[in-house]
């Protein structure tokens, strides 16, 4: 989106609908956005983090200003995971794979997910928010190649969802995580398989971009969102 506004458009090919997660200790009293008031919140990235902006939007709808009512700290995801374990924060807003590792270790749970925030904002909870980008002119000239690339992504995701042997081959590349972490990572990856693009999903992506800071008059045009041929 930033490149588009700067005058250099890119074609977007969806890869995953996983944004992130809100993680707390198993015994925490945090179960919803309203429970975050007065808490110590660790946020992956900085103030411009998309997850943090979405969380603030939902809190604002409920009349809660998290910047005023909570103690907010920004840091890299690994540091946040350690801060949560050391009880230096009450809750972290982090990327999905760091959240999966925590849940897989045991003792940690999702208070709620980013998908729940999308639902609260009347957006499709399975929006393809992660993807690959290609210079728009190049993508236009190599449209069949882009189509084949998108098809290969879809095929790979389908095979990973239905054939355990592929994951056993990948496990060493993942650092041979313990069973609980391995399963959480596998399930999270598969759950992020994006649904086909539709006019409504592209409209929701436009609204998501606006909610996270894009100029409404300069949002990426619909033709820049690749649709995989059915």
Buried (B, 14 or more C-beta within 10 A) or exposed (E): BEEBBEEEBBBBBBBBBBBBBBBBBEEBEBEEBEBBBEBBBBBBBEEEBBBBBBBBBBBEEEEBEBEEEBEBBBBEBEBBBEBBBEEEBBBBBBBBBBBBBBBBBEEBBBBBBBBBBBBBBEBBBBBBBBBBBBBBEEBEEBEEEBBEBBEEBBEEBEEBEEEEEBBEEBBEEEEEBEEBBBBBBBEBBBBBBBEEBEEEBBEBBBBBBBBBEBEEEBBBEEEBBBBBEE
